[in-house]
Amino acid sequence: MTEGNFVDYVKMHVFSGKGGKGSAHLHREKYIAKGGPDGGDGGRGGHVIIKGNENLWTLYHLKFKRHVKAEHGENGGKQRSSGAQGADEYVEVPLGTVIRDTETNEILKEITEHGEEFIVAEGGMGGKGNWHFKSSTNQTPRYAQPGIDGQQIDVTLELKILADVGLVGFPNAGKSTLLSVVTAAKPKIADYEFTTLKPNLGIVKYRDFKTFVIADIPGIIEGAAEGKGLGHRFLRHIERNSTLLFLIPADAKNIKEQYNILLDELRRYNPELVDKDRLIAISKSDLLDDELKAELASELDRELKLPYLFISSVAQSGLQELKDKLWQMLNKKPV
């Protein structure tokens, strides 16, 4: 999937169907002058239903679908025949999609399972036919109920990526390069900041035909939690990852400081993010000779209380060790 085809944010206006009118028909038959009321009920209007589909990875198919409308219910007929219900309109979304009321920003539902359905706009009820209103004092009612109008609502669909590992780092830290080396993904790679504007997913092939999913998320800048840079646009994707891989280049001025800034941005956006398992990978380690690497390792041992690894995507060193460590973290037994 190319970056341009990844859509994680869509707004749409949905209309459910109006209920059909009840019939005010009076029964007529040969030799029966006054057969009484026999008007049927109107059919229910169609719902607008959002449904989870595990085979979808993006909201791209909804990019140009600004309006969704369900069918109206049909009117009731004679001989108490009810009108047909309006057909429901289904909107399929990938797992991890959050449905919000655009006006209030309230979260209506989060779709996390295949086949899970949520009625975002209910169809209007059909009106009752005149036979419902027959009584001993009103044996020939010539009226019936109209159908109830359908609902209209503006909704926003936001996708939170369902990946095992989320790559966290400043722009140009080497996240896209790492993803292209350890998976079959082909993200855009260039030597300038914000090359990646949308998340990229890749499947890492591990030993004995095992796999796990890793997401390269656009780089963090200071103030991202307040919406600076790409801000909330990417931070919501990290919420779904069970393990966070912090990627910091070996040529950074202060590795501990960069890590603390990244962690602080996550904490300010959602304090629960700091409870996830974390691993630090020092990228571009091919720039270091053995002496510098030993010196840096000694410094990190003193200052950091997290596991770390030296890797180089270009030289392809330390990558198997990185896969082993991530697999161990993803499959550790609960305490």
N, C-alpha and C positions, 0 to 999 in steps of 0.2 A: 504494500500500500504506500503510495507516495504521500509526502507531507501535505500536499495541497488537497488530498482527498480525506484527510483526517478532520472531521468536524465534531466538536465536543460541546457546542452551544447553539441551541435553536429556539426561536420564539415562534409560536403559532396561535391562531385564534380558532377555537373549536366551537361548533354548533351541534347540539344534539337535535334529534328529530321531534317535531311537534306531534302530539297525540291526535288520532283521527276523531272526527265528530261522531257522536252517537246518532242513531237514526230515529226519526219521529214517525216511522211508517205505521200505518194502520192496516191490519190484515183484511184482505178482500178475496173472496172465493165465491164461486157459483152457489147459490141457495143460502149463502151466509151474508146477510146484509151488513151486519156490524160484527166483525171478527175481533175487534179489540186491538190494542197496541202490540206490535211484534218487531219493533225496531231494535236492531242489534247494537252492540257496543263498538266504539271506535278502537282501532289498534294502537298499541303503545308506539311512541316514536323511538327511533333507533338510538342506542347509547354510542358515545365515543369512548373507546376502550384502548388503553395503552397496555401493550403486552410484551413481556421479555422474550428475547430470542438470542440464544447462546451463540448463534452463527454470525451475529453482527458484531462489529468492533468499533463502529463509528456512527454518527448521526448524519452522515453525508447524504443518505437517501431522502432525508427530510429537509435538506438545505433550502430547496426552493418550494417547499410545501407549506405555504403560509396560512392556508385555511383548510380546515378539515370539517366536513359536514356529513352527518348521518341522515338517513332517509326519514321522511315523515310517515306516521302510521296512516293506514287507510280508513276511510269512513265506514261506519257500520251499515248493514244492509237489512233487507226484510227477512222475515222468518227467523228473527233473532240471530242472524248470522253476524259474527264479529268481523270487523275489518282486520286485514293482515297487519302484523307488526312491521314497523320500519326496520330495514336491515341495519345491524350495528356496524359501525365503522371502526376498524382496528388500525392502530398505529404501532408498528413493531419497533422496539428499541433494544440496544445492546444491554447486557447486564451491567449494573453499576450506574444506571441512569436515575437521576433525581428529578422529580417533577415538582415545579414550584408554581404558585399563583403569582403571575407577573406583577399584579397590582399591589399585593400585600407582601410579596417575597416569602410567604409561608410555604414550608415544605409539605406537599400533599402526600407524597409517596416516594419510596425508593425501591426501584425494581432490581432484585438481586438473584432471582431464580428463573430458570427457563420455563416458559409457559405461564408465569405469574401475570395476573391481569388486574388492572385497576380502572374502574369506571370514572373517568375524569369529568364527564358531563352526562347526566342521566336523561334519557328520553322522556318526553312528557307523557303522562297517562292519557289513555283514550277516554272519551266521554261516554257516559252510560246512555243506553238506548231508552226509549220512552216506556218500554215494558216494565222497567224497574220502578216507575213512578205510579203504577196502577194501584188503586186502592178501592175500598168499598164506597168511598165518597167521590172518587175521581177515576171512573172506569175507562175514560178515553183521553188520557193525557196526550196533548198534541205538541209536546216539547221534549227535547232531549238535551244532554249536556254537550257543550263544545269540548274539543280536546284541549289539554293543557299545553301551553307553549314549552318548547325545549329550552335547555340552558345554553348560555353563551359564556365563555371564559377565555381569558388570555393565559396561556401557560408557557413556561420556560422549561426546556429540557436541558439538563446539564449532565455530562458524562464524567464519571469518576472512573479512571482506568482500573481494571481488575488485574493487577500484576503481582507477582511474588516479591520482586525486588524493585525498588525505586532508586534511580541514580540521582544523587543530589550534589550540586556543585555550582561554583560561579561560572559565568559564561567563559567559554574557551578553555575549560579544564580538561577536555579530552573525552567527554562522555560519549559523544557520537562516534568517535574513533573506536572506543572500547566496545560499544554496541556492535559496530560493523565487523569487529574481529571475532567476538565470542558468539555472535549469532549470524543468521543469514540476512538480517535487516540491512537496508542500504540508505541510511540517513544522509542528509546533506552535510558535508564536511568542508570547512574552510577556516582560514586563519584570521577570523575576526569574530567579535562578540555577537551573540544572538543569531548564530547560524541556524540553530534549531528554534523554530517559532511555535511548533506544536509537538506534543509527545510522540515518540516513536516506540513501537513495541518490537521485541525480538524474543525468539525462543532459543534458549541455551540448551544445546545437546550435551548431556552429561554421561557418565559411565553407564554401561549396561542398558542403553536405550532410554534412560530417564531424561526428563526435561523439566525446565522451569522457565517462567516468563520474567523478563526484565524490561523495565520502561525507562527510556532516556527522556527526562523531563527538562524543559527549557531552563536555562541557568538562573540562579537566584542573584539578585542584587540587594544591597542594603535598603530596607524600607519596603521590601516585597510584601510583607504582611499588611502594609497600609495600601497596597495596590500599585506601588511604583514598579516601573519596568513592565513585566508581564504579570506581576502581582498574583491576585487570586486566580487568574486564568490558569496557572499551572499548579498552584499550591493544593487545590482540591484533589488533584490526581494522586498526591502522595498519601492521602488519607487511607487509601485502599491497600497500600503495600504493607506486607507483614514485616519486611526487612528493609532498612535504608542503607544504601551504600554511598558513603561520602567520598567523593573523588576530589582530591586536592593535588595540584601539580607540584612536582619536586622543586621547581624553581620559584615557588611562592615565597614572598618575603618572610612570612611568619605562618607556618602551617597550623599551629594551635589557634592563633587569632582567627584565621579563615574558618576553621572548624567551629569555633565559638560563635562567630557571626551567623554561619549557616544554621546552627542549632537554635540560636536565639530567634531567627526569623520563623522557624518552624514552631517554636514555643509560643510566640506571639500570635501566630495564626490559629493554632489549635494545640493547647497544652498536652493533649493526649498523644501527639505525634512523638514526643520525646520518650514515651514509654515503649516504643517499638525497638526491636533489636537493631543495633547499629554496628557498622564496620567501616573502617577508614582505609581507602586505597590511595597510596601515594603514586600518582601517575607520572609519566615521563621520566621514570627513574633511570632510563638509559643515559640521561644527562649527567648522572652521578658516577664517579669512580668508586672503587671499593672503600677508600678512605673516607670520602664524603658521606657515603651511605652508612658506614659504621658510626660516624660522628652524629649524623641525623637520627639514627636509630637510638643512640644513647640519649639524645635530647628528648625524643618522643617517649621513651620509656619513663623518663622522669616526669614529663608534663601531661601526658595523656593516660587516661584510665580505661581506654578502649583498645580492642585488638586492631592491629593495622598490618598492612601488607605493602610491599614495594612491587609495582607492576610497570610494564611498558607495553602499550598496545602496538607500537611500531616495531619494537624488537621482539614482541610476543614472549616476554619473560614474566614469570609469576602468574600467568593466566590460569593454569591448571590448579595451582594452589588457591587462587581466588575462587574458582568454581567449587573446589572441595570445601572451602570454608563457608561459602554461601549455602551449599547443599546441607552442610552440617547444621547451620543456623535455622534453615527452613524446616528441617525434619527432626529437630531436637524433641525429646520427650518432655511433655509438660510435667512440672514439678508437683 
